[in-house]
Structures are given as C-alpha cells and as structure tokens.
C-alpha cells in the first residue's frame, strides 16, 4: 500500500519547510529509518528519515521549494506498485492508477509533433540540470546553484568540513550566469550585473520574527561605556596560565572578552531578575535561571544557541560552551533544543570593529545586549585627569512592557561594575 510522506514538523516554531536535497531518487529502495530528504527548517537543515521501508515511487516537491506543514512531499510503496495520486494526496489530479513510470513527465506513448518555428526565432535556453548527490552544501548554496545551473557535486567546498557555501558557487559560476539572468529581466547596462538571491527558510523566519518583535515590543535603548583595562589584564593572565598548563599536558580553555561579558551579564541578571523576564500578555514571567543566548552569524542567517544556566557556570566553562555551540552551529550540527529556552541574548560585533549598535529583542525575552569593540579612548578619570583607557560601549535594548528605564539602567550599572572590577564576579 503506497504511503504519503508529508512535510514534518521538525521544530516547535516551524510553520513551513523547504526541500534542500532529496537523498534518494525516484525508483530507489529505502529502508525504515534511512535518511530520505534534507529539510530546511526555520533554524537549520536536517535530515528526515523514512518512516517506512519501500521504494521512493514519486517526489512531489522538488529541491528549492517550500511548502506548509503536512503537505505531501513524496510517495513510498512497493516496487512497481500502481497508485492513485489524487486519492492519496486528496488533490484534484485526474490521473489514476499511475505507476512511477507512467507518471514520469518524460514518458509518452506518442511523441509530440514539433511546432513550426518562425524564421529568425531563437529557441529559449534552459539551465543545465543540476545533479545533487549527498554533497555537504548550505541550503542557500544549493538554491543559487540550481538557478545558475551549477552542479554542487563538482565543486570543492571552502566552508567548515568541506561544505559548499555561496562564495564557492559564485566563484564557479562567475558573473556570466548572473549577468545572463539580469539581461533577461531588463535591458543590459554596461558594467552592471545583478543577482537574485533566493530567500532561505531561516531568512524568512528571521524576517518574520524580527518584524513582529519590532512592531509588537516597544523598544527603548540604554547605552553605557565600561573601562575594561583591568579585565583585559586579568584575561591575559588567565590565558597565559592556560598556555603554560597546555605545555605540561593540562587542558585549559582560553577565554575571550565575549566570554567574560557573558559571565558578567549572567551574574547581573541574578541581581536584576526583572531584566531576566518574559512578557506573557496577562503576566510577566521572571526566570529563576539565566539561560544566555549568543548570536552566531552564519552565511544563511543569524542563529542564537543557548548557554544553559550561565549564571551557575565558571568562566572557562562558559568559554568551552561558547566554542562548542559556535562550532556546531557553523557545521549545521546543532539540535533544535540548542536554540530553545533563552531568557536573555548577547550580540557582539566588537570583533568586526563596530563601536556601538542597537539590536532587536528576541521575543519572548525582555532585553538584548549589543556589545561593541574595546578601543583605546581618551577619558577624564575620577580625579579630573585626561587619560587613555580601554573602553567598551554596550547598548541594552529593552521591552518597555517589562523593563522600565531605571531598571535597565541599574542592570547596566551592575554589569559595568563587574567588568571594571572582575574579581567581584568571583565572590
């Protein structure tokens, strides 16, 4: 009996899914629990395993297409089994008792009669078919490759673990394909070439949620500057000790400035639980623990894996967790659980030289901290003397339904006190 495979729900927030790559071809056998298809969700691209053993009789949704949950995407059954596609899918297809061979669009009893072509007419060109095997490639790279007629299996990836990413497709295809697409849409302009980039499921979800967050949550922003001179000296001392330990075979994780910010913020959230809260409509939920989400930039978009109970972790534990989460995120190996349950988010663009910025709150959280670069800055100290300090600006975006101005300001004061006197965090 033929079985309909529907678009599954692979995350709690998933509303639709995209087919990134079929791992089996029509007519191929597949075992129960064997990977069948790569599905692009709002958070990551995941393999979906076949719920039944059989033969892949029909692929209903091609790679690069997105459909709603529970939409039929494939038919699995016995080899050579006849099936009624309309009856199985509940659609209006009139073709009944079709077999995979009869349903194939390339099979016909009588070849169509060629139509006469006007003199001078040019046959429309078609992109070369893309043969996609089990090649590690980002969903965005697959979609652009399909549009440009590039075979990703013939490309050597420059991403993590040899993964094919967008820049590899652009390098392989060059500007010729993009220019050809642009020329079909509009008159050619000397020296200009535009490229249409397909929107991934992750990018769609980011756009939808951030638009809703910006419209629904009344944002306000508080910016403060911290002297991180002592902190940097302490961090260098810790990393020096880690380097010495490594020489004698003792593993010790090095810490970054961002790791210390996470530690300080999680400690400050314990002092100011009003900031570690969520808007619930009729109630406000104050979280007992600080689960800090960290923003990680990927070619496909921004993800925010969560460091659980950051307020109870030590600095080196936080550093190890950050590296583990960031590495898995870039390799596409994070589970959906890794993104769930954050109570506060930190976004750091200091490594790009950004001095300060404002971030959009990740609902239902009540605040997000935007961290800029630590830079040598002229400053008038408490004695009235002009000095140069290593200072870092931070901006707290607050949901005014949950966090008032004074509450956010007190949180930032506590955070700055921890960063300027880091020993306070250890008592």
C-alpha positions in Angstrom: 0.0 0.0 0.0 1.5 3.3 -1.1 2.2 5.8 1.7 2.2 9.6 1.5 5.2 11.3 3.2 4.1 14.8 4.4 6.2 17.8 5.4 7.1 17.0 9.0 7.3 19.5 11.9 11.0 19.4 12.9 10.9 22.3 15.4 8.4 23.9 17.8 8.3 27.1 15.8 8.3 25.6 12.3 5.4 26.6 10.1 6.7 25.5 6.7 9.7 23.7 5.4 11.9 23.7 2.3 13.3 20.8 0.4 17.1 21.2 0.4 18.0 17.9 -1.2 16.5 14.5 -1.9 18.9 11.8 -0.7 17.1 9.1 -2.8 15.9 9.2 -6.4 12.6 8.0 -7.7 12.7 4.2 -8.1 15.4 3.7 -5.4 14.8 1.4 -2.4 14.9 2.9 1.1 14.9 1.3 4.5 12.9 2.3 7.5 15.0 4.9 9.4 17.2 5.6 6.5 17.8 9.3 5.5 15.4 10.3 2.8 15.5 14.0 2.4 17.2 17.1 3.8 14.6 19.6 5.0 15.4 23.2 5.6 13.6 24.5 8.8 13.5 27.9 10.3 16.6 27.1 12.3 18.7 24.6 10.5 18.8 22.0 7.7 18.1 18.5 9.0 17.9 15.0 7.5 14.5 13.4 7.7 14.4 9.6 7.9 11.9 7.4 6.1 9.1 6.2 8.4 8.7 3.1 6.2 10.7 0.6 4.1 10.0 0.5 0.4 10.7 2.3 -2.9 10.5 6.0 -3.5 7.7 6.0 -6.1 7.2 9.7 -6.6 8.8 13.0 -5.5 6.1 15.6 -5.2 8.2 18.7 -4.1 11.4 19.5 -5.9 14.6 20.9 -4.2 14.4 24.6 -3.5 10.7 24.6 -2.9 9.0 25.4 0.4 5.6 24.1 1.5 3.4 24.2 4.5 3.4 21.5 7.2 1.6 18.3 6.4 1.8 19.0 2.6 2.5 15.7 0.7 6.1 15.7 -0.5 6.6 12.1 -1.6 5.1 8.7 -2.2 6.7 5.5 -0.9 5.4 2.0 -1.7 6.3 -1.4 -3.2 8.4 -1.6 -6.4 6.2 -1.2 -9.5 3.1 -0.5 -7.3 0.3 1.3 -9.0 -1.2 4.2 -7.0 -3.8 6.9 -7.3 -2.0 10.1 -6.7 -5.2 12.1 -6.4 -6.7 9.7 -3.9 -3.5 9.5 -1.8 -3.0 13.3 -1.6 -6.6 14.4 -1.6 -5.9 16.6 -4.6 -7.7 17.1 -7.8 -5.3 15.1 -10.0 -7.3 13.2 -12.6 -4.6 10.7 -13.4 -5.5 7.5 -11.5 -3.7 4.1 -11.1 -0.5 5.6 -12.3 2.9 3.9 -11.8 6.1 5.8 -11.3 7.0 5.2 -15.0 3.6 6.3 -16.3 3.7 9.4 -14.0 7.0 10.5 -15.4 6.7 13.7 -17.4 9.4 12.4 -19.8 7.4 9.3 -20.8 4.8 9.5 -23.6 3.2 6.9 -25.9 3.2 9.3 -28.9 6.0 11.9 -29.2 4.6 15.4 -29.5 4.6 16.9 -33.0 7.1 19.6 -33.3 5.7 23.0 -34.0 6.9 25.2 -36.7 9.2 28.0 -35.6 9.2 31.4 -37.3 12.3 32.3 -39.2 14.8 34.2 -37.1 13.2 33.0 -33.8 15.6 31.9 -31.1 14.9 28.8 -29.1 14.8 29.7 -25.4 17.8 28.5 -23.5 17.4 26.3 -20.4 19.7 25.9 -17.5 21.6 22.7 -17.4 20.1 20.1 -15.0 21.7 20.1 -11.6 22.6 16.6 -10.3 22.7 16.8 -6.5 24.1 13.9 -4.5 24.8 13.7 -0.8 27.2 16.6 -1.0 27.6 18.9 2.0 26.3 22.3 1.0 24.4 25.1 2.6 20.7 25.4 1.6 21.5 28.9 0.1 24.3 27.5 -2.0 22.1 24.7 -3.3 19.3 27.1 -4.4 21.7 29.5 -6.1 23.4 26.6 -7.8 20.1 25.3 -9.1 19.2 28.8 -10.5 22.6 29.1 -12.2 22.8 25.5 -13.4 25.9 24.6 -11.4 26.5 21.1 -10.2 27.4 21.3 -6.5 28.9 17.8 -6.6 31.6 19.1 -8.9 32.6 21.9 -6.5 35.3 21.7 -3.8 33.7 23.5 -0.7 35.6 26.1 1.3 33.2 26.0 4.3 33.6 24.0 7.5 34.4 20.4 6.9 34.5 21.0 3.1 30.9 22.3 3.0 30.0 24.1 -0.2 28.9 27.7 0.5 27.6 30.6 -1.5 31.1 32.0 -2.3 32.0 28.7 -3.9 29.0 28.8 -6.2 29.7 32.4 -7.1 33.4 31.7 -7.8 32.5 28.6 -10.0 29.7 30.3 -12.0 31.4 33.7 -12.4 29.4 36.7 -13.3 28.3 35.3 -16.7 25.2 33.4 -15.4 24.2 36.2 -13.1 24.5 38.7 -15.9 22.5 36.5 -18.3 19.7 36.3 -15.8 19.8 40.1 -15.3 19.8 40.7 -19.0 16.6 38.6 -19.5 14.8 40.8 -16.9 15.9 44.2 -18.0 17.9 45.9 -20.7 21.7 45.5 -20.3 23.6 48.2 -18.6 27.3 48.4 -19.2 29.3 47.3 -16.2 26.2 46.4 -14.1 25.2 42.8 -13.1 22.5 42.0 -10.6 21.9 38.7 -8.8 18.7 37.4 -7.4 19.3 35.5 -4.2 16.6 33.0 -3.1 15.3 33.5 0.4 16.0 30.6 2.7 13.6 29.3 5.3 15.9 30.6 8.0 16.0 34.1 6.4 12.2 34.1 6.1 11.8 33.2 9.7 14.3 35.9 10.8 12.4 38.5 8.8 9.1 37.4 10.1 10.1 37.3 13.8 12.1 40.4 13.9 9.4 42.4 12.1 6.9 41.1 14.7 9.3 41.8 17.5 10.0 45.4 16.4 6.2 46.1 15.8 4.9 44.4 19.0 7.6 45.2 21.6 8.0 48.9 22.5 11.8 49.1 22.3 13.9 51.7 24.1 17.7 51.8 24.3 20.3 52.5 27.0 24.0 52.9 26.1 26.9 52.8 28.6 30.6 52.6 28.5 32.9 50.4 30.6 36.6 50.6 31.3 37.9 47.1 30.6 41.6 47.8 31.2 41.7 45.6 34.4 39.5 43.0 32.8 41.8 42.7 29.8 44.8 42.4 32.1 43.0 39.6 34.1 42.0 37.8 30.9 45.6 37.9 29.5 46.8 36.5 32.9 44.2 33.6 32.6 45.2 32.8 29.1 48.9 32.9 30.0 48.2 30.3 32.7 46.3 28.2 30.2 49.2 28.3 27.8 51.6 27.2 30.5 49.2 24.4 31.5 49.0 23.2 27.9 52.8 22.7 27.8 52.6 20.2 30.6 49.6 18.4 29.1 46.8 20.0 31.2 43.9 21.2 29.1 42.6 24.7 29.9 40.3 26.7 27.7 41.3 30.2 26.7 38.8 32.9 27.3 37.7 35.8 25.1 36.4 39.2 26.1 32.9 38.0 25.0 33.2 35.1 27.4 33.7 37.5 30.3 30.8 39.6 29.1 28.6 36.6 29.2 29.7 35.8 32.7 29.2 39.3 33.9 25.8 39.6 32.3 24.6 36.3 33.7 25.7 37.4 37.2 24.0 40.8 36.7 20.7 39.1 35.7 20.7 37.3 39.1 20.9 40.7 40.8 18.2 42.2 38.5 15.7 39.4 37.7 13.3 42.0 36.2 15.6 42.0 33.1 15.7 38.2 33.0 12.0 38.1 32.3 9.4 37.4 29.5 6.2 39.1 28.5 3.3 36.7 28.8 0.4 39.0 27.9 -1.5 39.0 31.2 1.6 38.1 33.3 5.3 38.6 33.4 7.5 35.5 33.9 10.7 36.1 35.9 13.1 33.3 35.2 14.9 31.6 38.1 18.0 30.9 35.9 19.9 32.8 33.3 19.9 31.0 30.0 22.0 33.3 27.8 21.6 33.1 24.1 24.6 34.1 21.9 24.2 35.5 18.4 26.2 33.4 15.9 26.4 34.7 12.3 26.1 32.1 9.5 26.0 32.5 5.8 22.4 31.6 5.8 21.5 34.0 8.7 21.7 34.6 12.4 21.2 31.8 15.0 21.1 32.1 18.8 22.1 28.9 20.6 21.7 29.0 24.3 24.2 28.6 27.2 22.1 26.8 29.9 22.4 28.2 33.4 25.2 30.5 32.5 24.8 32.2 36.0 26.0 28.9 37.6 28.9 28.3 35.3 32.6 29.3 35.7 34.4 31.4 33.1 36.2 28.6 31.5 33.0 26.5 31.4 31.3 29.4 29.6 34.2 29.7 27.2 34.1 26.0 26.4 30.3 26.1 25.8 30.6 29.1 23.5 33.2 27.4 21.3 31.2 24.2 21.2 27.9 25.9 20.3 29.5 28.2 17.7 31.4 25.3 16.1 28.3 23.1 15.9 26.2 26.0 14.5 28.7 26.7 11.7 28.8 22.9 10.9 25.0 22.7 10.9 25.1 20.1 13.8 23.0 21.9 16.4 19.7 20.2 17.5 16.5 22.3 17.8 16.8 22.0 21.6 20.1 24.1 21.5 18.1 27.1 20.4 15.2 26.8 22.8 14.7 28.4 26.2 16.9 31.5 26.1 16.0 34.2 28.6 18.5 36.9 27.5 20.6 37.4 24.4 24.0 38.9 23.8 25.1 40.1 20.3 28.8 41.1 20.0 30.1 42.8 16.9 33.2 44.1 18.5 35.4 41.6 16.6 34.4 43.5 13.4 35.4 46.9 14.8 31.9 48.1 15.4 32.0 50.6 18.2 28.3 50.5 19.1 24.9 49.4 17.7 21.4 48.6 18.7 19.9 45.1 18.5 16.3 43.9 18.1 14.9 41.9 21.1 14.4 38.2 20.6 10.8 37.5 21.9 9.6 36.5 24.4 12.8 37.8 26.0 12.6 41.3 27.5 16.1 42.5 26.6 19.2 42.0 24.4 22.7 43.4 24.9 24.6 44.8 22.0 28.4 44.8 22.6 30.9 46.9 20.7 34.7 46.8 20.4 37.0 47.6 23.2 39.1 50.6 22.0 41.7 52.9 23.4 39.7 56.0 24.3 40.6 59.4 25.8 38.8 59.7 29.1 38.6 62.1 32.1 39.0 60.0 35.2 37.6 60.4 38.7 40.5 62.8 39.5 39.8 65.0 36.5 42.9 63.9 34.7 42.8 63.1 31.0 43.8 59.5 30.4 43.6 56.8 27.8 41.5 53.8 28.8 40.5 50.6 27.1 36.7 51.3 26.9 33.8 49.3 25.5 30.3 50.5 24.7 27.2 48.4 25.3 23.6 49.1 24.4 20.7 47.4 26.2 17.5 47.1 24.1 14.6 46.8 26.5 10.9 45.8 26.1 9.2 48.7 27.9 6.2 46.4 28.8 8.6 44.5 31.1 11.7 46.7 31.8 11.5 50.3 32.8 14.3 52.8 32.2 15.5 52.8 35.8 15.5 49.0 35.9 17.6 48.8 32.7 20.0 51.5 34.0 20.6 49.7 37.3 21.3 46.4 35.4 23.9 48.2 33.3 25.5 49.8 36.3 25.9 46.3 37.9 27.2 44.9 34.6 29.8 47.7 34.3 30.9 47.3 37.9 31.6 43.6 37.2 33.5 44.4 34.0 35.6 47.1 35.6 36.3 45.1 38.8 36.1 41.5 37.5 37.1 40.0 40.9 33.6 40.9 42.1 32.2 38.2 40.0 34.2 35.5 41.8 32.8 36.2 45.3 
